[in-house]
Amino acid sequence: MDSCDKLQQRLDLSEVELKKIVLGLPTVLSYSYEANIEPKLAAVQKRLNLSEAELKKIVLVSTAIFSHSYETNIEPRLALLQRRLGLSEVELKKIVLKLPTVLGCSYEANIEPKLALLQKRLGLSEAELKKIVLGRPSMLGSSYEANLEPSLAALQRRLGLSDAELKKIVLGVPTVLGYSYEKNLEPKLAFLQEELQFSKEMLREIIVKNPKLLSYSLEKRYRPRVEQCREAVVPVELVWKRASLTDEKFVQLIARRQQLREKEETNLLPHRT
């Protein structure tokens, strides 16, 4: 049995999954399973307390386990990241499962500069920085200069946010760091402002008060709900005031409001004598 066969058996890989790994790292074909592959799998699994399924997930996303030395590269990176953010073992595991490619990132050249720039940009405490990274681990894989800073600057400019307000929004919904401003945030803001007839000041006020409004889908939540409100002739303000409701509960809310409106209209009709 060659290394690929043993790897396939070890991780319970399908033919397609094995092919994906080999295409991502062709040199894995030349690695000794006993001397190179298995020791690394075992070390990472033990370090992060991974189940078989979790280990498989990481390997399918990132072949860094095989291409980097565990002792020289992977373990030191994990230790530095854990110490920098004050992460528990469970929190470190969460970050790696969300962003397996972090195992292949240089801490000194990639991760630490990014953390430092974001912390300075938003005036974050150590605890706040940790909260943001745990809320959006994938931000560790984004370029600060090409992705994070431009999105932050565009959002701040669009809403006329102070630095403190921008910080509040990011702390309230860390996932905003993963949104494209042009493709996600701006269309959403424009829709809310136009359809709900908000002034720029009002839009800023409601977003700062409830940053999670930025996390809801334009196409799956806001647009259909505006249409539902208009069809039922109920206040469109329900779209943002009750944005956190599930679709089922929102439909129930509209039905209640519609019944109440119809009852009030009936009561206003002149009584026949």
GITAUR-V598561 format. One record per pair of residues at least 4 apart in sequence whose ideal C-beta (glycine too) atoms are under 8 Angstrom apart, sorted by the first residue. I is the first residue (numbers start at 1). J is the second residue. Records with the same first field share a line. If there is no record, write none. Layout:
I=J  J
This chain:
1=5  6  9
2=6  33
3=7  28  29  31  32  33  37
4=8  18  22  28  29
5=9
6=10  33  37  38
7=11  13  18  21  28  33  37
8=12  13  18
10=37  38  41
11=17  41  52  55  56  59
12=52  56
13=17  18  21  56
14=18
15=19
16=20
17=21  56  60
18=22
19=23
20=24  60
21=25  28  59  60  63
22=26  28  29
24=63
25=63  66  67
27=31  67
28=37  63  66
31=35  36  37  66
32=36  37
33=37  38
34=38
35=39
36=40  66
37=41  66
38=42
39=43  70
40=44  65  66  70  74
41=45  55  59  65
42=46
43=47  70  74  75
44=48  50  55  58  65  70  74  103
45=49  50  55
47=75  78
48=54  78  89  92  93  96
49=89  93
50=54  55  58  93
51=55
52=56
53=57
54=58  97
55=59
56=60
57=61  97  100
58=62  65  96  97  100  103
59=63  65  66  100
61=100  101
62=100  101  103  104
63=67
64=68  74  100  101  103  104
65=70  74  103
67=104
68=72  73  74  103  104
69=73  74
70=74  75
71=75
72=76
73=77
74=78  103
75=79
76=80  107
77=81  102  103  105  106  107  111
78=82  92  96  103
79=83
80=84  107  108  111  112
81=85  87  92  95  102  107  111
82=86  87  92
84=111  112  115
85=91  115  126  129  130  133
86=126  130
87=91  92  95  130
88=92
89=93
90=94
91=95  134
92=96
93=97
94=98  134  137
95=99  102  133  134  137  140
96=100  102  103
98=137  138
99=137  138  140  141
101=105  141
102=111  137  140  141
105=110  111  140  141
106=110  111
107=111  112
108=112
109=113
110=114
111=115  140
112=116
113=117  144
114=118  139  140  142  144  148
115=119  129  133
116=120
117=121  144  148  149
118=122  124  129  132  139  144  148
119=123  124  129
121=149  152
122=128  152  163  166  167  170
123=163  164  167
124=128  129  132  167
125=129
126=130
127=131
128=132  167  171
129=133
130=134
131=135  171  174
132=136  139  170  171  174  177
133=137  139  140  174
134=174
135=173  174  175
136=174  175  176  177  178
138=142  178
139=148  174  177  178
142=146  147  148  177  178
143=147  148
144=148  149
145=149
146=150
147=151
148=152  177
149=153
150=154  181
151=155  176  177  179  180  181  185
152=156  166  170  177
153=157
154=158  181  182  185  186
155=159  161  166  169  176  181  185
156=160  161  163  166
158=181  185  186  189
159=165  189  200  203  204  207  208
160=200  201  204
161=165  166  169  204  208
162=166
163=167
164=168
165=169  204  208
166=170
167=171
168=172  208  211
169=173  176  207  208  211  214
170=174  176  177  211
171=211
172=210  211  212
173=211  212  214  215
175=179  215
176=185  211  214  215
179=184  185  214
180=184  185
181=185  186
182=186
183=187
184=188  218
185=189  214
186=190
187=191  218
188=192  214  216  218  222
189=193  203  207
190=194
191=195  218  222  223
192=196  198  203  213  222  240
193=197  198  199  200  203
195=222  226  236  239
196=226  236  237  239  240
198=202  203  206
199=203
200=204
201=205
202=206
203=207
204=208
205=209
206=210  213  240
207=211  213  214
210=240  243
211=215
212=216  243  244
213=240  243
216=221  222  243
217=221  222
218=222  223
219=223  224
220=224
221=225  243  247
222=226  239  243
223=227
224=228
225=229  238  239  250
226=230  236  239
227=231
228=232  250  251  254
229=234  235  236  238  239  254
230=236
232=254  255  257  258
233=258  261
234=238  254  257  258  261
235=257
237=241
238=242  250  253  254  257
239=243
242=250  253
245=249  250  253
246=250
247=251
248=252
249=253
250=254
251=255
252=256
253=257
254=258
255=259
256=260
257=261
258=262
259=263
260=264
261=265
262=266
263=267
264=268
265=269
